């Protein structure tokens, strides 16, 4: 569904992850600037790392050829 268009979010889905990462990046770097009772630096690092891994994994999938391969498997 996402690859072939549709609603607003299907057109923007590739950007949404970037918007989320950028929003996390914009958070203050100093713990004193964040009104939290605990340090979220490690959570920010892990979130960005997992987001980058997801983007890397998803970008390696060739959906067009993947689907063509599935069609050929069914025909054989």
C-alpha positions, 0 to 999 in steps of 0.5 A, a space after each residue: 500500500 505504501 509503495 503505490 500511493 494512497 492517503 496523505 500518510 502513504 505519500 509521506 511515510 518515508 519522511 515521517 521517520 525522518 521527521 521523528 528522528 529530526 525531532 529527537 535530534 532537536 531535543 536539548 542536549 543538556 539534562 538541565 534543559 529537559 524537565 525530566 527527573 531522569 536522563 533520556 540520553 541513552 533512550 535517544 541514542 537507542 531510538 536513533 540507532 534503531 530508526 537508522 537500522 530500520 531505514 537501512 533494512 527497508 531500503 535494501 528491499 526491492 519491492 518490485 522485484 520481490 513481488 515479481 519473484 513471488 508471482 513467478 514462484 506461484 506460476 511454477 
